[in-house]
């Protein structure tokens, strides 16, 4: 199905963009693992493995979003406590 291939391609593209970002600690490992599982599923033409990879991709996107949100909150807290006190 061409639509499914396009949607999986978009998910892999998003994972690639997340892997480019400098997210500290485990930021690049979950998207890389999810992309690898999706790639194995596509190579073997196994839809179940692709679905497992898509579930992993969802978790990886949530983890990356949470890590990014936590970093932004820490930056805002630092700015508010240190720079606003002047």
KOLMARGU-822044 format. One record per atom (N, C-alpha, C, O): residue in three letters; y negated, z, x negated; residue number from 1; atom name. Coordinates in Angstrom, 2 decimals. Layout:
{r:ALA; v:Y; w:Z; u:X; k:NUM; a:CA}
...
end
This chain:
{r:UNK; v:1.18; w:0.00; u:-0.84; k:1; a:N}
{r:UNK; v:0.00; w:0.00; u:0.00; k:1; a:CA}
{r:UNK; v:-1.25; w:0.00; u:-0.89; k:1; a:C}
{r:UNK; v:-1.44; w:0.92; u:-1.68; k:1; a:O}
{r:UNK; v:-2.07; w:-1.00; u:-0.76; k:2; a:N}
{r:UNK; v:-3.26; w:-1.09; u:-1.60; k:2; a:CA}
{r:UNK; v:-4.25; w:0.05; u:-1.38; k:2; a:C}
{r:UNK; v:-4.88; w:0.51; u:-2.33; k:2; a:O}
{r:UNK; v:-4.40; w:0.52; u:-0.14; k:3; a:N}
{r:UNK; v:-5.34; w:1.61; u:0.12; k:3; a:CA}
{r:UNK; v:-4.90; w:2.88; u:-0.59; k:3; a:C}
{r:UNK; v:-5.73; w:3.60; u:-1.15; k:3; a:O}
{r:UNK; v:-3.62; w:3.18; u:-0.58; k:4; a:N}
{r:UNK; v:-3.11; w:4.36; u:-1.26; k:4; a:CA}
{r:UNK; v:-3.35; w:4.26; u:-2.76; k:4; a:C}
{r:UNK; v:-3.70; w:5.25; u:-3.40; k:4; a:O}
{r:UNK; v:-3.16; w:3.09; u:-3.32; k:5; a:N}
{r:UNK; v:-3.40; w:2.91; u:-4.76; k:5; a:CA}
{r:UNK; v:-4.87; w:3.14; u:-5.10; k:5; a:C}
{r:UNK; v:-5.19; w:3.74; u:-6.12; k:5; a:O}
{r:UNK; v:-5.75; w:2.66; u:-4.24; k:6; a:N}
{r:UNK; v:-7.18; w:2.85; u:-4.47; k:6; a:CA}
{r:UNK; v:-7.53; w:4.33; u:-4.38; k:6; a:C}
{r:UNK; v:-8.28; w:4.84; u:-5.22; k:6; a:O}
{r:UNK; v:-7.00; w:5.03; u:-3.40; k:7; a:N}
{r:UNK; v:-7.31; w:6.46; u:-3.23; k:7; a:CA}
{r:UNK; v:-6.76; w:7.28; u:-4.41; k:7; a:C}
{r:UNK; v:-7.44; w:8.18; u:-4.90; k:7; a:O}
{r:UNK; v:-5.55; w:6.96; u:-4.85; k:8; a:N}
{r:UNK; v:-5.01; w:7.65; u:-6.02; k:8; a:CA}
{r:UNK; v:-5.84; w:7.32; u:-7.25; k:8; a:C}
{r:UNK; v:-6.06; w:8.19; u:-8.10; k:8; a:O}
{r:UNK; v:-6.30; w:6.10; u:-7.36; k:9; a:N}
{r:UNK; v:-7.17; w:5.72; u:-8.47; k:9; a:CA}
{r:UNK; v:-8.48; w:6.49; u:-8.47; k:9; a:C}
{r:UNK; v:-8.96; w:6.89; u:-9.53; k:9; a:O}
{r:UNK; v:-9.05; w:6.70; u:-7.30; k:10; a:N}
{r:UNK; v:-10.29; w:7.48; u:-7.20; k:10; a:CA}
{r:UNK; v:-10.04; w:8.92; u:-7.63; k:10; a:C}
{r:UNK; v:-10.86; w:9.52; u:-8.31; k:10; a:O}
{r:UNK; v:-8.90; w:9.48; u:-7.21; k:11; a:N}
{r:UNK; v:-8.57; w:10.86; u:-7.61; k:11; a:CA}
{r:UNK; v:-8.41; w:10.95; u:-9.12; k:11; a:C}
{r:UNK; v:-8.91; w:11.89; u:-9.74; k:11; a:O}
{r:UNK; v:-7.74; w:9.99; u:-9.73; k:12; a:N}
{r:UNK; v:-7.57; w:9.99; u:-11.19; k:12; a:CA}
{r:UNK; v:-8.92; w:9.81; u:-11.88; k:12; a:C}
{r:UNK; v:-9.16; w:10.40; u:-12.93; k:12; a:O}
{r:UNK; v:-9.80; w:9.01; u:-11.31; k:13; a:N}
{r:UNK; v:-11.15; w:8.85; u:-11.86; k:13; a:CA}
{r:UNK; v:-11.90; w:10.17; u:-11.83; k:13; a:C}
{r:UNK; v:-12.55; w:10.53; u:-12.81; k:13; a:O}
{r:UNK; v:-11.83; w:10.89; u:-10.72; k:14; a:N}
{r:UNK; v:-12.49; w:12.20; u:-10.62; k:14; a:CA}
{r:UNK; v:-11.91; w:13.16; u:-11.65; k:14; a:C}
{r:UNK; v:-12.64; w:13.92; u:-12.28; k:14; a:O}
{r:UNK; v:-10.59; w:13.15; u:-11.81; k:15; a:N}
{r:UNK; v:-9.97; w:14.00; u:-12.82; k:15; a:CA}
{r:UNK; v:-10.46; w:13.64; u:-14.22; k:15; a:C}
{r:UNK; v:-10.68; w:14.52; u:-15.05; k:15; a:O}
{r:UNK; v:-10.63; w:12.36; u:-14.48; k:16; a:N}
{r:UNK; v:-11.15; w:11.92; u:-15.77; k:16; a:CA}
{r:UNK; v:-12.56; w:12.40; u:-16.02; k:16; a:C}
{r:UNK; v:-12.90; w:12.81; u:-17.14; k:16; a:O}
{r:UNK; v:-13.39; w:12.35; u:-15.00; k:17; a:N}
{r:UNK; v:-14.76; w:12.84; u:-15.14; k:17; a:CA}
{r:UNK; v:-14.76; w:14.34; u:-15.40; k:17; a:C}
{r:UNK; v:-15.53; w:14.84; u:-16.22; k:17; a:O}
{r:UNK; v:-13.88; w:15.07; u:-14.71; k:18; a:N}
{r:UNK; v:-13.79; w:16.52; u:-14.94; k:18; a:CA}
{r:UNK; v:-13.33; w:16.79; u:-16.37; k:18; a:C}
{r:UNK; v:-13.81; w:17.74; u:-16.99; k:18; a:O}
{r:UNK; v:-12.42; w:15.99; u:-16.89; k:19; a:N}
{r:UNK; v:-11.95; w:16.20; u:-18.26; k:19; a:CA}
{r:UNK; v:-13.03; w:15.92; u:-19.29; k:19; a:C}
{r:UNK; v:-12.98; w:16.46; u:-20.40; k:19; a:O}
{r:UNK; v:-14.01; w:15.11; u:-18.95; k:20; a:N}
{r:UNK; v:-15.10; w:14.83; u:-19.88; k:20; a:CA}
{r:UNK; v:-16.06; w:16.02; u:-19.96; k:20; a:C}
{r:UNK; v:-16.67; w:16.25; u:-21.01; k:20; a:O}
{r:UNK; v:-16.19; w:16.77; u:-18.88; k:21; a:N}
{r:UNK; v:-17.13; w:17.89; u:-18.84; k:21; a:CA}
{r:UNK; v:-16.70; w:19.00; u:-19.79; k:21; a:C}
{r:UNK; v:-15.51; w:19.26; u:-19.94; k:21; a:O}
{r:UNK; v:-17.67; w:19.66; u:-20.43; k:22; a:N}
{r:UNK; v:-17.32; w:20.74; u:-21.36; k:22; a:CA}
{r:UNK; v:-17.12; w:22.08; u:-20.64; k:22; a:C}
{r:UNK; v:-17.90; w:23.01; u:-20.83; k:22; a:O}
{r:UNK; v:-16.08; w:22.15; u:-19.83; k:23; a:N}
{r:UNK; v:-15.78; w:23.39; u:-19.12; k:23; a:CA}
{r:UNK; v:-14.98; w:24.29; u:-20.07; k:23; a:C}
{r:UNK; v:-13.94; w:23.86; u:-20.57; k:23; a:O}
{r:UNK; v:-15.45; w:25.51; u:-20.34; k:24; a:N}
{r:UNK; v:-14.78; w:26.35; u:-21.33; k:24; a:CA}
{r:UNK; v:-13.41; w:26.86; u:-20.87; k:24; a:C}
{r:UNK; v:-13.05; w:26.79; u:-19.69; k:24; a:O}
{r:UNK; v:-12.68; w:27.37; u:-21.83; k:25; a:N}
{r:UNK; v:-11.34; w:27.95; u:-21.66; k:25; a:CA}
{r:UNK; v:-10.36; w:26.90; u:-21.16; k:25; a:C}
{r:UNK; v:-10.05; w:25.96; u:-21.90; k:25; a:O}
{r:UNK; v:-9.85; w:27.02; u:-19.94; k:26; a:N}
{r:UNK; v:-8.79; w:26.13; u:-19.47; k:26; a:CA}
{r:UNK; v:-9.33; w:24.96; u:-18.66; k:26; a:C}
{r:UNK; v:-8.61; w:24.39; u:-17.84; k:26; a:O}
{r:UNK; v:-10.58; w:24.61; u:-18.86; k:27; a:N}
{r:UNK; v:-11.23; w:23.61; u:-18.02; k:27; a:CA}
{r:UNK; v:-10.61; w:22.24; u:-18.01; k:27; a:C}
{r:UNK; v:-10.66; w:21.55; u:-16.99; k:27; a:O}
{r:UNK; v:-10.02; w:21.81; u:-19.13; k:28; a:N}
{r:UNK; v:-9.49; w:20.44; u:-19.20; k:28; a:CA}
{r:UNK; v:-7.99; w:20.36; u:-18.99; k:28; a:C}
{r:UNK; v:-7.45; w:19.28; u:-18.77; k:28; a:O}
{r:UNK; v:-7.30; w:21.48; u:-19.06; k:29; a:N}
{r:UNK; v:-5.84; w:21.43; u:-18.95; k:29; a:CA}
{r:UNK; v:-5.33; w:21.13; u:-17.54; k:29; a:C}
{r:UNK; v:-4.45; w:20.27; u:-17.41; k:29; a:O}
{r:UNK; v:-5.83; w:21.78; u:-16.48; k:30; a:N}
{r:UNK; v:-5.30; w:21.43; u:-15.15; k:30; a:CA}
{r:UNK; v:-5.55; w:19.97; u:-14.74; k:30; a:C}
{r:UNK; v:-4.63; w:19.34; u:-14.21; k:30; a:O}
{r:UNK; v:-6.75; w:19.42; u:-14.96; k:31; a:N}
{r:UNK; v:-6.92; w:18.00; u:-14.60; k:31; a:CA}
{r:UNK; v:-6.03; w:17.07; u:-15.43; k:31; a:C}
{r:UNK; v:-5.53; w:16.07; u:-14.92; k:31; a:O}
{r:UNK; v:-5.84; w:17.40; u:-16.70; k:32; a:N}
{r:UNK; v:-4.98; w:16.57; u:-17.54; k:32; a:CA}
{r:UNK; v:-3.53; w:16.61; u:-17.09; k:32; a:C}
{r:UNK; v:-2.85; w:15.58; u:-17.07; k:32; a:O}
{r:UNK; v:-3.06; w:17.80; u:-16.73; k:33; a:N}
{r:UNK; v:-1.69; w:17.93; u:-16.25; k:33; a:CA}
{r:UNK; v:-1.50; w:17.18; u:-14.93; k:33; a:C}
{r:UNK; v:-0.50; w:16.50; u:-14.73; k:33; a:O}
{r:UNK; v:-2.47; w:17.31; u:-14.03; k:34; a:N}
{r:UNK; v:-2.38; w:16.62; u:-12.74; k:34; a:CA}
{r:UNK; v:-2.39; w:15.11; u:-12.93; k:34; a:C}
{r:UNK; v:-1.63; w:14.39; u:-12.29; k:34; a:O}
{r:UNK; v:-3.25; w:14.61; u:-13.82; k:35; a:N}
{r:UNK; v:-3.29; w:13.18; u:-14.08; k:35; a:CA}
{r:UNK; v:-1.98; w:12.70; u:-14.70; k:35; a:C}
{r:UNK; v:-1.51; w:11.60; u:-14.39; k:35; a:O}
{r:UNK; v:-1.39; w:13.52; u:-15.56; k:36; a:N}
{r:UNK; v:-0.12; w:13.14; u:-16.18; k:36; a:CA}
{r:UNK; v:1.01; w:13.07; u:-15.14; k:36; a:C}
{r:UNK; v:1.83; w:12.16; u:-15.17; k:36; a:O}
{r:UNK; v:1.04; w:14.03; u:-14.22; k:37; a:N}
{r:UNK; v:2.07; w:14.02; u:-13.18; k:37; a:CA}
{r:UNK; v:1.89; w:12.81; u:-12.27; k:37; a:C}
{r:UNK; v:2.87; w:12.16; u:-11.89; k:37; a:O}
{r:UNK; v:0.65; w:12.50; u:-11.92; k:38; a:N}
{r:UNK; v:0.38; w:11.32; u:-11.09; k:38; a:CA}
{r:UNK; v:0.82; w:10.05; u:-11.83; k:38; a:C}
{r:UNK; v:1.42; w:9.15; u:-11.24; k:38; a:O}
{r:UNK; v:0.53; w:9.99; u:-13.13; k:39; a:N}
{r:UNK; v:0.91; w:8.81; u:-13.92; k:39; a:CA}
{r:UNK; v:2.43; w:8.64; u:-13.97; k:39; a:C}
{r:UNK; v:2.94; w:7.53; u:-13.87; k:39; a:O}
{r:UNK; v:3.15; w:9.76; u:-14.13; k:40; a:N}
{r:UNK; v:4.61; w:9.68; u:-14.14; k:40; a:CA}
{r:UNK; v:5.12; w:9.21; u:-12.78; k:40; a:C}
{r:UNK; v:6.03; w:8.39; u:-12.70; k:40; a:O}
{r:UNK; v:4.52; w:9.72; u:-11.71; k:41; a:N}
{r:UNK; v:4.93; w:9.31; u:-10.37; k:41; a:CA}
{r:UNK; v:4.68; w:7.85; u:-10.11; k:41; a:C}
{r:UNK; v:5.50; w:7.17; u:-9.49; k:41; a:O}
{r:UNK; v:3.56; w:7.34; u:-10.58; k:42; a:N}
{r:UNK; v:3.26; w:5.92; u:-10.40; k:42; a:CA}
{r:UNK; v:4.20; w:5.06; u:-11.24; k:42; a:C}
{r:UNK; v:4.70; w:4.04; u:-10.78; k:42; a:O}
{r:UNK; v:4.44; w:5.50; u:-12.48; k:43; a:N}
{r:UNK; v:5.33; w:4.75; u:-13.36; k:43; a:CA}
{r:UNK; v:6.75; w:4.66; u:-12.80; k:43; a:C}
{r:UNK; v:7.38; w:3.60; u:-12.86; k:43; a:O}
{r:UNK; v:7.23; w:5.77; u:-12.27; k:44; a:N}
{r:UNK; v:8.59; w:5.81; u:-11.72; k:44; a:CA}
{r:UNK; v:8.66; w:5.35; u:-10.27; k:44; a:C}
{r:UNK; v:9.74; w:5.29; u:-9.69; k:44; a:O}
{r:UNK; v:7.52; w:5.03; u:-9.69; k:45; a:N}
{r:UNK; v:7.43; w:4.63; u:-8.28; k:45; a:CA}
{r:UNK; v:8.06; w:5.67; u:-7.35; k:45; a:C}
{r:UNK; v:8.83; w:5.36; u:-6.44; k:45; a:O}
{r:UNK; v:7.70; w:6.94; u:-7.63; k:46; a:N}
{r:UNK; v:8.22; w:8.07; u:-6.88; k:46; a:CA}
{r:UNK; v:7.06; w:8.73; u:-6.14; k:46; a:C}
{r:UNK; v:6.21; w:9.39; u:-6.74; k:46; a:O}
{r:UNK; v:7.04; w:8.53; u:-4.82; k:47; a:N}
{r:UNK; v:5.94; w:9.05; u:-4.02; k:47; a:CA}
{r:UNK; v:5.87; w:10.56; u:-3.98; k:47; a:C}
{r:UNK; v:4.78; w:11.13; u:-3.88; k:47; a:O}
{r:UNK; v:7.02; w:11.22; u:-4.07; k:48; a:N}
{r:UNK; v:7.02; w:12.69; u:-4.05; k:48; a:CA}
{r:UNK; v:6.33; w:13.24; u:-5.29; k:48; a:C}
{r:UNK; v:5.56; w:14.20; u:-5.20; k:48; a:O}
{r:UNK; v:6.59; w:12.64; u:-6.44; k:49; a:N}
{r:UNK; v:5.95; w:13.09; u:-7.67; k:49; a:CA}
{r:UNK; v:4.45; w:12.81; u:-7.62; k:49; a:C}
{r:UNK; v:3.66; w:13.62; u:-8.10; k:49; a:O}
{r:UNK; v:4.06; w:11.69; u:-7.04; k:50; a:N}
{r:UNK; v:2.63; w:11.39; u:-6.88; k:50; a:CA}
{r:UNK; v:1.99; w:12.44; u:-5.97; k:50; a:C}
{r:UNK; v:0.89; w:12.91; u:-6.25; k:50; a:O}
{r:UNK; v:2.67; w:12.81; u:-4.89; k:51; a:N}
{r:UNK; v:2.13; w:13.84; u:-4.00; k:51; a:CA}
{r:UNK; v:2.01; w:15.19; u:-4.70; k:51; a:C}
{r:UNK; v:1.04; w:15.92; u:-4.50; k:51; a:O}
{r:UNK; v:2.99; w:15.53; u:-5.52; k:52; a:N}
{r:UNK; v:2.91; w:16.78; u:-6.31; k:52; a:CA}
{r:UNK; v:1.70; w:16.70; u:-7.25; k:52; a:C}
{r:UNK; v:0.98; w:17.68; u:-7.41; k:52; a:O}
{r:UNK; v:1.50; w:15.55; u:-7.85; k:53; a:N}
{r:UNK; v:0.33; w:15.37; u:-8.71; k:53; a:CA}
{r:UNK; v:-0.98; w:15.47; u:-7.96; k:53; a:C}
{r:UNK; v:-1.96; w:15.99; u:-8.48; k:53; a:O}
{r:UNK; v:-1.00; w:14.96; u:-6.72; k:54; a:N}
{r:UNK; v:-2.22; w:15.06; u:-5.91; k:54; a:CA}
{r:UNK; v:-2.51; w:16.51; u:-5.51; k:54; a:C}
{r:UNK; v:-3.67; w:16.92; u:-5.45; k:54; a:O}
{r:UNK; v:-1.46; w:17.27; u:-5.23; k:55; a:N}
{r:UNK; v:-1.65; w:18.70; u:-4.95; k:55; a:CA}
{r:UNK; v:-2.18; w:19.39; u:-6.20; k:55; a:C}
{r:UNK; v:-3.10; w:20.22; u:-6.12; k:55; a:O}
{r:UNK; v:-1.61; w:19.06; u:-7.34; k:56; a:N}
{r:UNK; v:-2.12; w:19.60; u:-8.60; k:56; a:CA}
{r:UNK; v:-3.55; w:19.18; u:-8.87; k:56; a:C}
{r:UNK; v:-4.34; w:19.97; u:-9.41; k:56; a:O}
{r:UNK; v:-3.91; w:17.96; u:-8.49; k:57; a:N}
{r:UNK; v:-5.28; w:17.49; u:-8.66; k:57; a:CA}
{r:UNK; v:-6.23; w:18.29; u:-7.79; k:57; a:C}
{r:UNK; v:-7.34; w:18.63; u:-8.21; k:57; a:O}
{r:UNK; v:-5.80; w:18.60; u:-6.57; k:58; a:N}
{r:UNK; v:-6.63; w:19.42; u:-5.69; k:58; a:CA}
{r:UNK; v:-6.87; w:20.79; u:-6.32; k:58; a:C}
{r:UNK; v:-8.00; w:21.28; u:-6.33; k:58; a:O}
{r:UNK; v:-5.81; w:21.39; u:-6.83; k:59; a:N}
{r:UNK; v:-5.96; w:22.69; u:-7.49; k:59; a:CA}
{r:UNK; v:-6.85; w:22.59; u:-8.73; k:59; a:C}
{r:UNK; v:-7.67; w:23.48; u:-8.98; k:59; a:O}
{r:UNK; v:-6.70; w:21.52; u:-9.49; k:60; a:N}
{r:UNK; v:-7.51; w:21.34; u:-10.69; k:60; a:CA}
{r:UNK; v:-8.99; w:21.18; u:-10.35; k:60; a:C}
{r:UNK; v:-9.85; w:21.71; u:-11.05; k:60; a:O}
{r:UNK; v:-9.28; w:20.45; u:-9.28; k:61; a:N}
{r:UNK; v:-10.67; w:20.28; u:-8.86; k:61; a:CA}
{r:UNK; v:-11.25; w:21.60; u:-8.39; k:61; a:C}
{r:UNK; v:-12.41; w:21.91; u:-8.67; k:61; a:O}
{r:UNK; v:-10.46; w:22.40; u:-7.68; k:62; a:N}
{r:UNK; v:-10.92; w:23.71; u:-7.23; k:62; a:CA}
{r:UNK; v:-11.17; w:24.63; u:-8.43; k:62; a:C}
{r:UNK; v:-12.18; w:25.33; u:-8.47; k:62; a:O}
{r:UNK; v:-10.26; w:24.63; u:-9.40; k:63; a:N}
{r:UNK; v:-10.43; w:25.47; u:-10.59; k:63; a:CA}
{r:UNK; v:-11.67; w:25.05; u:-11.37; k:63; a:C}
{r:UNK; v:-12.44; w:25.91; u:-11.80; k:63; a:O}
{r:UNK; v:-11.86; w:23.76; u:-11.56; k:64; a:N}
{r:UNK; v:-13.03; w:23.28; u:-12.30; k:64; a:CA}
{r:UNK; v:-14.32; w:23.60; u:-11.55; k:64; a:C}
{r:UNK; v:-15.32; w:23.96; u:-12.16; k:64; a:O}
{r:UNK; v:-14.29; w:23.46; u:-10.23; k:65; a:N}
{r:UNK; v:-15.47; w:23.80; u:-9.44; k:65; a:CA}
{r:UNK; v:-15.80; w:25.28; u:-9.51; k:65; a:C}
{r:UNK; v:-16.97; w:25.65; u:-9.61; k:65; a:O}
{r:UNK; v:-14.77; w:26.12; u:-9.45; k:66; a:N}
{r:UNK; v:-14.99; w:27.57; u:-9.54; k:66; a:CA}
{r:UNK; v:-15.53; w:27.95; u:-10.91; k:66; a:C}
{r:UNK; v:-16.42; w:28.80; u:-11.02; k:66; a:O}
{r:UNK; v:-14.99; w:27.35; u:-11.96; k:67; a:N}
{r:UNK; v:-15.47; w:27.65; u:-13.31; k:67; a:CA}
{r:UNK; v:-16.91; w:27.20; u:-13.48; k:67; a:C}
{r:UNK; v:-17.72; w:27.92; u:-14.07; k:67; a:O}
{r:UNK; v:-17.24; w:26.04; u:-12.98; k:68; a:N}
{r:UNK; v:-18.61; w:25.54; u:-13.08; k:68; a:CA}
{r:UNK; v:-19.56; w:26.42; u:-12.27; k:68; a:C}
{r:UNK; v:-20.66; w:26.73; u:-12.73; k:68; a:O}
{r:UNK; v:-19.14; w:26.82; u:-11.09; k:69; a:N}
{r:UNK; v:-19.97; w:27.69; u:-10.25; k:69; a:CA}
{r:UNK; v:-20.20; w:29.03; u:-10.92; k:69; a:C}
{r:UNK; v:-21.31; w:29.56; u:-10.88; k:69; a:O}
{r:UNK; v:-19.17; w:29.59; u:-11.54; k:70; a:N}
{r:UNK; v:-19.30; w:30.88; u:-12.22; k:70; a:CA}
{r:UNK; v:-20.27; w:30.78; u:-13.40; k:70; a:C}
{r:UNK; v:-21.06; w:31.69; u:-13.64; k:70; a:O}
{r:UNK; v:-20.21; w:29.67; u:-14.12; k:71; a:N}
{r:UNK; v:-21.13; w:29.48; u:-15.25; k:71; a:CA}
{r:UNK; v:-22.56; w:29.35; u:-14.75; k:71; a:C}
{r:UNK; v:-23.48; w:29.93; u:-15.34; k:71; a:O}
{r:UNK; v:-22.77; w:28.61; u:-13.67; k:72; a:N}
{r:UNK; v:-24.12; w:28.47; u:-13.11; k:72; a:CA}
{r:UNK; v:-24.65; w:29.81; u:-12.63; k:72; a:C}
{r:UNK; v:-25.82; w:30.13; u:-12.84; k:72; a:O}
{r:UNK; v:-23.81; w:30.61; u:-11.97; k:73; a:N}
{r:UNK; v:-24.24; w:31.93; u:-11.53; k:73; a:CA}
{r:UNK; v:-24.59; w:32.84; u:-12.70; k:73; a:C}
{r:UNK; v:-25.55; w:33.60; u:-12.64; k:73; a:O}
{r:UNK; v:-23.82; w:32.76; u:-13.78; k:74; a:N}
{r:UNK; v:-24.11; w:33.56; u:-14.96; k:74; a:CA}
{r:UNK; v:-25.44; w:33.15; u:-15.59; k:74; a:C}
{r:UNK; v:-26.21; w:34.00; u:-16.03; k:74; a:O}
{r:UNK; v:-25.72; w:31.86; u:-15.62; k:75; a:N}
{r:UNK; v:-26.99; w:31.38; u:-16.18; k:75; a:CA}
{r:UNK; v:-28.15; w:31.86; u:-15.32; k:75; a:C}
{r:UNK; v:-29.16; w:32.33; u:-15.85; k:75; a:O}
{r:UNK; v:-28.02; w:31.73; u:-14.00; k:76; a:N}
{r:UNK; v:-29.09; w:32.18; u:-13.11; k:76; a:CA}
{r:UNK; v:-29.30; w:33.69; u:-13.25; k:76; a:C}
{r:UNK; v:-30.45; w:34.14; u:-13.28; k:76; a:O}
{r:UNK; v:-28.23; w:34.46; u:-13.33; k:77; a:N}
{r:UNK; v:-28.35; w:35.90; u:-13.49; k:77; a:CA}
{r:UNK; v:-29.05; w:36.25; u:-14.80; k:77; a:C}
{r:UNK; v:-29.91; w:37.13; u:-14.83; k:77; a:O}
{r:UNK; v:-28.69; w:35.56; u:-15.87; k:78; a:N}
{r:UNK; v:-29.32; w:35.81; u:-17.16; k:78; a:CA}
{r:UNK; v:-30.81; w:35.49; u:-17.11; k:78; a:C}
{r:UNK; v:-31.63; w:36.26; u:-17.60; k:78; a:O}
{r:UNK; v:-31.14; w:34.36; u:-16.52; k:79; a:N}
{r:UNK; v:-32.56; w:33.96; u:-16.45; k:79; a:CA}
{r:UNK; v:-33.34; w:34.96; u:-15.60; k:79; a:C}
{r:UNK; v:-34.45; w:35.35; u:-15.96; k:79; a:O}
{r:UNK; v:-32.76; w:35.37; u:-14.49; k:80; a:N}
{r:UNK; v:-33.48; w:36.28; u:-13.58; k:80; a:CA}
{r:UNK; v:-33.67; w:37.67; u:-14.22; k:80; a:C}
{r:UNK; v:-34.70; w:38.30; u:-14.00; k:80; a:O}
{r:UNK; v:-32.72; w:38.13; u:-14.99; k:81; a:N}
{r:UNK; v:-32.85; w:39.47; u:-15.57; k:81; a:CA}
{r:UNK; v:-33.63; w:39.50; u:-16.86; k:81; a:C}
{r:UNK; v:-34.31; w:40.49; u:-17.14; k:81; a:O}
{r:UNK; v:-33.57; w:38.45; u:-17.66; k:82; a:N}
{r:UNK; v:-34.22; w:38.47; u:-18.96; k:82; a:CA}
{r:UNK; v:-35.57; w:37.78; u:-18.98; k:82; a:C}
{r:UNK; v:-36.51; w:38.27; u:-19.61; k:82; a:O}
{r:UNK; v:-35.69; w:36.67; u:-18.30; k:83; a:N}
{r:UNK; v:-36.95; w:35.95; u:-18.35; k:83; a:CA}
{r:UNK; v:-37.91; w:36.38; u:-17.26; k:83; a:C}
{r:UNK; v:-39.12; w:36.33; u:-17.45; k:83; a:O}
{r:UNK; v:-37.40; w:36.80; u:-16.12; k:84; a:N}
{r:UNK; v:-38.29; w:37.22; u:-15.05; k:84; a:CA}
{r:UNK; v:-38.88; w:38.59; u:-15.29; k:84; a:C}
{r:UNK; v:-39.86; w:38.95; u:-14.64; k:84; a:O}
{r:UNK; v:-38.31; w:39.36; u:-16.21; k:85; a:N}
{r:UNK; v:-38.81; w:40.71; u:-16.50; k:85; a:CA}
{r:UNK; v:-40.07; w:40.66; u:-17.35; k:85; a:C}
{r:UNK; v:-40.71; w:41.70; u:-17.53; k:85; a:O}
{r:UNK; v:-40.43; w:39.55; u:-17.87; k:86; a:N}
{r:UNK; v:-41.61; w:39.44; u:-18.77; k:86; a:CA}
{r:UNK; v:-42.87; w:39.49; u:-18.00; k:86; a:C}
{r:UNK; v:-43.95; w:39.42; u:-18.59; k:86; a:O}
end
